[in-house]
């Protein structure tokens, strides 16, 4: 397989000053034809990259708009939250929280009573007279 060295003539490519200076600096010892083709190649790559980025941006924007429209439709046409169900759920959560709080208070009181009894027993043992004491 051989490559045809004849360049395909498309629309003239406008070369930016940035590309001109880069190629002239990096390929200073090359022929004008090599510089010209290299500049055209760089500009074609830049143009293609910009086109791809814009296409991706359009796709992303379209996908986002579709998702927003679908979400809006779902909210407008469906009841996401049933107010009565939500109220019942909140009541159940409140009752469960109160029940848990009461259990914690009861356990804390029982622990306090046990600690108080243990302290009294320890005090009694410490202050009681021993057989050999007077």
One Martini backbone bead per residue (centre of mass of N, CA, C, O) as a GRO file, in nm:
protein
  134
    1UNK     BB    1   0.095   0.037   0.024
    2UNK     BB    2   0.038   0.364  -0.088
    3UNK     BB    3   0.101   0.705  -0.070
    4UNK     BB    4  -0.039   0.990  -0.176
    5UNK     BB    5   0.134   1.300  -0.215
    6UNK     BB    6  -0.122   1.434  -0.297
    7UNK     BB    7  -0.296   1.688  -0.208
    8UNK     BB    8  -0.592   1.781  -0.082
    9UNK     BB    9  -0.821   2.017  -0.206
   10UNK     BB   10  -0.954   2.241  -0.007
   11UNK     BB   11  -1.028   2.460   0.181
   12UNK     BB   12  -0.888   2.714   0.298
   13UNK     BB   13  -0.654   2.758   0.557
   14UNK     BB   14  -0.644   2.921   0.853
   15UNK     BB   15  -0.363   3.057   1.010
   16UNK     BB   16  -0.243   3.109   1.301
   17UNK     BB   17  -0.007   3.284   1.471
   18UNK     BB   18   0.063   3.057   1.666
   19UNK     BB   19   0.124   2.840   1.454
   20UNK     BB   20   0.334   2.990   1.296
   21UNK     BB   21   0.543   3.028   1.524
   22UNK     BB   22   0.577   2.732   1.603
   23UNK     BB   23   0.668   2.616   1.329
   24UNK     BB   24   0.901   2.815   1.270
   25UNK     BB   25   1.059   2.729   1.524
   26UNK     BB   26   1.060   2.402   1.504
   27UNK     BB   27   1.098   2.427   1.158
   28UNK     BB   28   1.344   2.605   1.049
   29UNK     BB   29   1.495   2.373   0.849
   30UNK     BB   30   1.256   2.365   0.665
   31UNK     BB   31   1.045   2.368   0.430
   32UNK     BB   32   0.774   2.535   0.319
   33UNK     BB   33   0.599   2.285   0.268
   34UNK     BB   34   0.624   2.157   0.549
   35UNK     BB   35   0.514   2.397   0.703
   36UNK     BB   36   0.241   2.422   0.560
   37UNK     BB   37   0.137   2.131   0.626
   38UNK     BB   38   0.168   2.153   0.932
   39UNK     BB   39  -0.024   2.389   0.970
   40UNK     BB   40  -0.270   2.249   0.848
   41UNK     BB   41  -0.279   2.015   1.045
   42UNK     BB   42  -0.312   2.176   1.308
   43UNK     BB   43  -0.574   2.324   1.223
   44UNK     BB   44  -0.743   2.067   1.175
   45UNK     BB   45  -0.722   1.963   1.463
   46UNK     BB   46  -0.846   2.208   1.603
   47UNK     BB   47  -1.117   2.202   1.451
   48UNK     BB   48  -1.199   1.915   1.538
   49UNK     BB   49  -1.188   1.960   1.845
   50UNK     BB   50  -1.399   2.186   1.855
   51UNK     BB   51  -1.627   2.019   1.732
   52UNK     BB   52  -1.632   1.797   1.952
   53UNK     BB   53  -1.685   1.979   2.193
   54UNK     BB   54  -1.949   2.099   2.089
   55UNK     BB   55  -2.097   1.831   2.057
   56UNK     BB   56  -2.078   1.749   2.355
   57UNK     BB   57  -2.223   1.998   2.464
   58UNK     BB   58  -2.490   1.950   2.317
   59UNK     BB   59  -2.546   1.671   2.435
   60UNK     BB   60  -2.542   1.752   2.733
   61UNK     BB   61  -2.761   1.967   2.719
   62UNK     BB   62  -2.984   1.779   2.609
   63UNK     BB   63  -2.978   1.574   2.840
   64UNK     BB   64  -3.044   1.775   3.062
   65UNK     BB   65  -3.315   1.881   2.952
   66UNK     BB   66  -3.454   1.606   2.952
   67UNK     BB   67  -3.427   1.549   3.256
   68UNK     BB   68  -3.581   1.799   3.352
   69UNK     BB   69  -3.847   1.739   3.205
   70UNK     BB   70  -3.900   1.465   3.339
   71UNK     BB   71  -3.905   1.567   3.629
   72UNK     BB   72  -4.133   1.770   3.597
   73UNK     BB   73  -4.346   1.570   3.499
   74UNK     BB   74  -4.339   1.388   3.749
   75UNK     BB   75  -4.425   1.608   3.949
   76UNK     BB   76  -4.690   1.704   3.805
   77UNK     BB   77  -4.824   1.392   3.764
   78UNK     BB   78  -4.705   1.309   4.043
   79UNK     BB   79  -4.717   1.189   4.366
   80UNK     BB   80  -4.455   1.180   4.570
   81UNK     BB   81  -4.614   1.310   4.821
   82UNK     BB   82  -4.815   1.202   5.069
   83UNK     BB   83  -4.937   1.387   5.317
   84UNK     BB   84  -5.058   1.161   5.497
   85UNK     BB   85  -4.815   0.973   5.498
   86UNK     BB   86  -4.616   1.176   5.609
   87UNK     BB   87  -4.765   1.228   5.877
   88UNK     BB   88  -4.758   0.936   5.981
   89UNK     BB   89  -4.451   0.909   5.979
   90UNK     BB   90  -4.392   1.139   6.177
   91UNK     BB   91  -4.553   1.020   6.413
   92UNK     BB   92  -4.391   0.757   6.438
   93UNK     BB   93  -4.119   0.891   6.489
   94UNK     BB   94  -4.201   1.043   6.744
   95UNK     BB   95  -4.293   0.800   6.914
   96UNK     BB   96  -4.024   0.647   6.900
   97UNK     BB   97  -3.853   0.870   7.029
   98UNK     BB   98  -4.008   0.882   7.298
   99UNK     BB   99  -3.966   0.588   7.375
  100UNK     BB  100  -3.654   0.599   7.375
  101UNK     BB  101  -3.629   0.822   7.586
  102UNK     BB  102  -3.771   0.670   7.816
  103UNK     BB  103  -3.571   0.433   7.822
  104UNK     BB  104  -3.321   0.601   7.889
  105UNK     BB  105  -3.424   0.724   8.152
  106UNK     BB  106  -3.474   0.460   8.300
  107UNK     BB  107  -3.182   0.347   8.277
  108UNK     BB  108  -3.049   0.585   8.420
  109UNK     BB  109  -3.198   0.559   8.688
  110UNK     BB  110  -3.110   0.267   8.749
  111UNK     BB  111  -2.810   0.327   8.749
  112UNK     BB  112  -2.817   0.538   8.972
  113UNK     BB  113  -2.931   0.351   9.193
  114UNK     BB  114  -2.701   0.143   9.181
  115UNK     BB  115  -2.474   0.341   9.249
  116UNK     BB  116  -2.591   0.431   9.519
  117UNK     BB  117  -2.591   0.150   9.651
  118UNK     BB  118  -2.286   0.098   9.614
  119UNK     BB  119  -2.192   0.340   9.778
  120UNK     BB  120  -2.328   0.263  10.043
  121UNK     BB  121  -2.185  -0.011  10.072
  122UNK     BB  122  -1.899   0.101  10.071
  123UNK     BB  123  -1.937   0.285  10.316
  124UNK     BB  124  -2.009   0.071  10.516
  125UNK     BB  125  -1.748  -0.089  10.492
  126UNK     BB  126  -1.554   0.149  10.564
  127UNK     BB  127  -1.716   0.231  10.850
  128UNK     BB  128  -1.689  -0.025  10.975
  129UNK     BB  129  -1.624  -0.226  11.231
  130UNK     BB  130  -1.389  -0.419  11.346
  131UNK     BB  131  -1.304  -0.660  11.554
  132UNK     BB  132  -1.023  -0.499  11.644
  133UNK     BB  133  -1.184  -0.246  11.685
  134UNK     BB  134  -1.264   0.071  11.878
   0.00000   0.00000   0.00000
